[in-house]
Amino acid sequence: MDPALIGSGFNAKIPNAARMYDYFLGGKDNLPADREAAERVLRFVPEIPIGIRENRRFLSRVVRYLADQGIRQFLDIGAGLPTQDNVHQLVARFAPGGRTVYVDNDPQVLVHARALLQKSPDVHVVQGDLRRPEEILADPIVRRELDFSQPVAVLMLAILHFVPDSDDPAGIVATIRDALAPGSHIVISHVAVDDRPQVAPDVEQVYDNASAQFVGRMSSEIAPMFDGLDLVEPGLVNLHEWRMDVPVTEPVLGGVGNYFMCGVGQVPEPSGR
C-alpha cells in the first residue's frame, strides 16, 4: 500500500469508481476488487470502454474549443486517476499559460495526482466533494489560483451520474453556475440509459457496493442540469456528436440511442445588460 494512503480510509476490498474507470480504460492503477466489479458491469454493458474512450476524446475537443473562446482557467471536478491527455496537458497544448485546478475526494486520486503534478506551477490539486460545491468554491487554493471575476471553465465529466437525486445534482450545477462570471463555461458528460433502461438497476447494484453510487438517468433528466446556461451548439448530444471534426479510427456507439450525453453551457450576461 502507498504509505500516503495509510489512515485515509483506503480499503482495498471495496471497489473504487475511479479505479474501475481506470480498468475500463485499460490502465494498471486498479485492484482485484475493482476488476471483479468492472467485469460484472461489462457483462451488462460490454461497450463501456468505447464510451469512456469517447469521453476522453470529447475532453480533448472541448478544451480546444474553450481555449479558442479565450478561456485560460480550468476547474476539473471529479478529476479521477491521471491518464493520458489530462486537462492540464491539453491546456498546455491549446491554451499555453492557462491554469488548471483538479478537485477530487478520492484519497488514491489525490496521492497520484499530487505526486505527478508537484512540480507543475500552473497545476494544483485540492480535496473536495462535488456534493458540497460551496466548499470547493471557497477552497483557499481554488480562490488563489482562479480569478472568479474572469471566465472559468468548470469540467464535470462522468461524475454527476455518481451523485444521487437526494443530493440534487441540478442544484449543485446551479450553485457553481451562480458563482461564475459571464462568459464562463460548464462542461458536463453523463451516462444516459434511454436506450436500455432495463440494465440500469443491474449496474446500479454493482456500484451500490463500490465507493460511489451510480445513478442511471434518462437524457430528459440530464437536460435540466444546463438550466440557466446558454447551450453551445450542437446542444446536449452523444459524445461522438459534439463537434467531431476529425476521422474516427475507433468504433463509436452511434445508432444505439442516447447512451453518454455531453454538453457545454455558457454563463450568460445578467439580464438587462
Number of C-alpha atoms within 10 A of each C-alpha: 7 8 8 12 14 11 8 11 9 14 12 13 11 15 25 26 23 23 24 24 22 23 19 21 17 11 14 9 18 20 16 12 17 24 19 13 20 24 15 15 20 15 11 14 15 12 14 20 17 15 22 19 17 20 22 19 15 23 22 18 17 19 24 17 14 22 21 12 13 13 22 23 26 27 25 22 25 23 25 26 20 19 13 8 14 16 25 24 15 20 25 15 15 18 20 14 12 19 22 26 22 24 24 22 16 22 17 21 22 23 16 16 23 18 10 11 15 11 10 10 9 17 20 21 22 19 17 20 16 23 18 12 18 15 13 22 19 11 14 11 14 20 12 10 17 19 13 17 11 14 22 26 25 23 24 19 23 21 21 26 20 21 18 15 12 6 12 14 20 18 15 18 23 18 15 16 23 11 14 23 19 19 18 26 27 24 21 23 25 26 28 25 20 18 13 15 13 11 14 18 13 16 22 18 14 16 21 14 13 19 16 18 18 23 23 22 18 20 21 10 11 22 15 15 21 23 14 15 19 16 19 13 12 12 17 21 18 25 29 20 16 20 14 12 9 6 6 9 6 8 11 16 17 12 8 10 13 19 24 24 25 27 26 24 25 22 23 17 11 8 5 4 4
